[in-house]
């Protein structure tokens, strides 16, 4: 590494970041928070998908057995798919964070930072939309809708509804965590441009 920065010009997509002691400490904390948060997102997303995907209850109505499953509500299917995508995406990002921390990488790639930022944004919107749709369906199942003559399903399938509620609560935490994760990835991305601007001013 050329500490005098003589004759070395960074490529347009890569910005070498030289930290002071305080900035280096902040950078380590941000990386640690990102790693922990992505692990939490992955765990909660898997938990939610399992709770909703394995939920079922059989009820006998007029000698006819009727089974309630999550596939009966398309919003719940959407939520399980969103949770699965969030879990898989977060696991990939966890591996990336671990590898970067082990290698102690100080060279940040702008295209990669943009890809991570965009991925976090997409997952945040998808999980929020899935939770909103599932919550609306759950409220209809809980309270019914007299104008459309929809019955209160949860009065008959109490166990089924309780487990669905637990899954939706876990998904809500996933979506909120993804929003926070999007803010962290935005900070990491736009910090590269600030560092690049500072480097140019120093060279002047």
C-alpha positions as CSV (number, residue, x, y, z in Angstrom):
1,X,0.0,0.0,0.0
2,X,1.3,3.4,-0.9
3,X,0.8,5.6,2.1
4,X,2.0,8.7,0.3
5,X,-0.6,8.2,-2.4
6,X,2.0,9.2,-5.0
7,X,1.2,8.0,-8.5
8,X,-1.8,6.1,-7.4
9,X,-5.2,6.9,-8.8
10,X,-8.3,5.0,-7.7
11,X,-10.5,3.5,-10.4
12,X,-13.9,5.1,-10.8
13,X,-15.7,2.3,-9.1
14,X,-13.3,1.8,-6.2
15,X,-12.6,4.2,-3.4
16,X,-9.8,3.5,-0.9
17,X,-10.9,4.6,2.5
18,X,-8.3,5.8,5.0
19,X,-9.9,6.1,8.5
20,X,-8.8,8.0,11.5
21,X,-9.1,6.2,14.8
22,X,-12.6,7.5,15.5
23,X,-13.8,6.7,11.9
24,X,-12.3,3.3,12.1
25,X,-14.2,2.6,15.3
26,X,-17.4,3.8,13.8
27,X,-16.8,1.6,10.8
28,X,-16.3,-1.5,12.9
29,X,-19.5,-0.8,14.9
30,X,-21.5,-0.3,11.7
31,X,-20.2,-3.6,10.3
32,X,-21.0,-5.3,13.6
33,X,-24.6,-3.9,13.7
34,X,-25.1,-4.9,10.1
35,X,-24.0,-8.4,10.8
36,X,-26.2,-8.8,13.9
37,X,-29.2,-7.2,12.2
38,X,-29.0,-9.4,9.1
39,X,-28.7,-12.5,11.4
40,X,-31.8,-11.4,13.3
41,X,-33.7,-10.8,10.0
42,X,-32.8,-14.2,8.7
43,X,-33.8,-15.9,11.9
44,X,-37.1,-14.1,12.3
45,X,-38.0,-14.6,8.6
46,X,-37.4,-18.4,8.9
47,X,-39.4,-18.5,12.1
48,X,-42.3,-16.6,10.5
49,X,-42.3,-18.8,7.4
50,X,-42.3,-22.0,9.6
51,X,-45.1,-20.7,11.9
52,X,-47.4,-19.8,9.0
53,X,-46.4,-22.5,6.6
54,X,-47.0,-25.4,9.1
55,X,-50.1,-23.9,10.6
56,X,-53.4,-25.9,10.1
57,X,-56.4,-26.8,12.1
58,X,-59.3,-29.2,11.3
59,X,-62.8,-28.4,12.4
60,X,-65.9,-30.5,12.1
61,X,-68.8,-28.5,10.8
62,X,-72.1,-30.3,10.4
63,X,-70.3,-33.7,10.3
64,X,-68.0,-32.3,7.5
65,X,-64.4,-31.9,8.4
66,X,-62.9,-28.6,7.1
67,X,-59.2,-27.9,7.4
68,X,-57.9,-24.4,7.6
69,X,-54.5,-23.8,6.0
70,X,-52.4,-20.8,5.1
71,X,-52.9,-21.5,1.4
72,X,-56.6,-20.6,1.9
73,X,-55.4,-16.9,2.0
74,X,-53.3,-15.7,-0.9
75,X,-52.0,-12.9,1.3
76,X,-50.5,-15.5,3.7
77,X,-48.9,-17.3,0.7
78,X,-47.4,-14.0,-0.4
79,X,-46.1,-13.5,3.2
80,X,-44.4,-16.9,3.3
81,X,-42.7,-16.3,0.0
82,X,-41.5,-12.9,1.1
83,X,-40.2,-14.3,4.3
84,X,-38.3,-17.0,2.4
85,X,-36.8,-14.4,0.1
86,X,-35.8,-12.2,3.0
87,X,-34.2,-15.2,4.8
88,X,-32.2,-16.3,1.8
89,X,-31.1,-12.8,0.9
90,X,-30.0,-12.1,4.5
91,X,-28.1,-15.3,4.7
92,X,-26.1,-14.4,1.6
93,X,-25.4,-10.9,3.1
94,X,-24.3,-12.5,6.4
95,X,-21.8,-14.6,4.5
96,X,-20.5,-11.5,2.8
97,X,-20.2,-9.6,6.1
98,X,-18.3,-12.4,7.7
99,X,-15.9,-12.7,4.8
100,X,-15.3,-9.0,4.7
101,X,-14.7,-8.9,8.5
102,X,-12.2,-11.8,8.3
103,X,-10.3,-10.3,5.4
104,X,-10.5,-6.8,6.9
105,X,-11.3,-5.3,3.5
106,X,-10.8,-1.5,3.3
107,X,-11.5,-1.1,-0.4
108,X,-15.2,-0.5,-1.0
109,X,-16.7,-1.1,-4.5
110,X,-19.3,1.4,-5.5
111,X,-21.2,-1.0,-7.9
112,X,-21.4,-3.6,-5.1
113,X,-22.5,-1.0,-2.6
114,X,-25.3,0.1,-5.0
115,X,-26.3,-3.5,-5.5
116,X,-26.6,-4.1,-1.7
117,X,-28.4,-0.8,-1.2
118,X,-30.9,-1.7,-4.0
119,X,-31.4,-5.2,-2.7
120,X,-32.1,-3.9,0.8
121,X,-34.6,-1.4,-0.6
122,X,-36.4,-4.0,-2.6
123,X,-36.6,-6.5,0.3
124,X,-37.9,-3.7,2.6
125,X,-40.7,-2.8,0.3
126,X,-41.6,-6.5,-0.4
127,X,-41.7,-7.4,3.3
128,X,-43.7,-4.3,4.2
129,X,-46.2,-5.0,1.4
130,X,-46.5,-8.7,2.5
131,X,-47.1,-7.8,6.1
132,X,-49.7,-5.2,5.3
133,X,-51.6,-7.6,3.0
134,X,-51.5,-10.4,5.6
135,X,-52.5,-8.1,8.4
136,X,-55.6,-7.0,6.5
137,X,-56.6,-10.6,5.8
138,X,-56.0,-11.5,9.4
139,X,-58.3,-8.7,10.6
140,X,-61.1,-9.9,8.2
141,X,-60.6,-13.4,9.7
142,X,-60.7,-12.0,13.2
143,X,-63.6,-9.5,13.0
144,X,-65.4,-10.5,9.8
145,X,-67.1,-8.1,7.4
146,X,-70.8,-7.8,7.8
147,X,-71.3,-5.8,4.6
148,X,-69.9,-8.6,2.5
149,X,-71.2,-11.4,4.9
150,X,-67.8,-12.6,5.7
151,X,-67.8,-14.8,8.9
152,X,-65.4,-14.4,11.8
153,X,-63.2,-17.4,11.0
154,X,-61.1,-17.1,14.1
155,X,-64.1,-17.9,16.3
156,X,-64.0,-21.4,14.9
157,X,-60.3,-21.8,14.2
158,X,-58.7,-20.2,17.3
159,X,-55.5,-22.1,17.3
160,X,-54.9,-21.5,13.6
161,X,-55.4,-17.7,14.0
162,X,-53.2,-17.5,17.0
163,X,-50.3,-19.1,15.2
164,X,-50.9,-16.9,12.2
165,X,-50.8,-13.9,14.4
166,X,-47.4,-15.0,15.8
167,X,-46.1,-15.4,12.3
168,X,-47.3,-12.0,11.2
169,X,-45.7,-10.4,14.3
170,X,-42.4,-12.0,13.4
171,X,-42.7,-10.8,9.8
172,X,-43.5,-7.2,11.1
173,X,-40.2,-7.3,13.0
174,X,-38.5,-8.5,9.8
175,X,-39.9,-5.7,7.7
176,X,-39.0,-3.0,10.3
177,X,-35.5,-4.5,10.6
178,X,-35.2,-4.3,6.8
179,X,-36.1,-0.7,6.9
180,X,-33.3,0.0,9.4
181,X,-30.9,-2.2,7.3
182,X,-31.8,0.0,4.2
183,X,-30.7,3.1,6.2
184,X,-27.4,1.4,7.1
185,X,-26.7,0.4,3.6
186,X,-27.5,3.9,2.4
187,X,-25.1,5.3,4.9
188,X,-22.4,2.9,3.7
189,X,-23.0,3.8,0.1
190,X,-23.1,7.6,0.3
191,X,-20.1,7.6,2.6
192,X,-18.0,6.4,-0.3
193,X,-18.9,9.6,-2.3
194,X,-18.1,11.7,0.7
195,X,-14.7,10.0,1.1
196,X,-14.1,10.4,-2.6
197,X,-14.9,14.2,-2.4
198,X,-12.6,14.6,0.7
199,X,-9.8,12.8,-1.1
200,X,-10.0,15.2,-4.1
201,X,-10.0,18.2,-1.8
202,X,-6.9,16.9,0.0
203,X,-5.1,16.4,-3.3
204,X,-5.7,20.0,-4.2
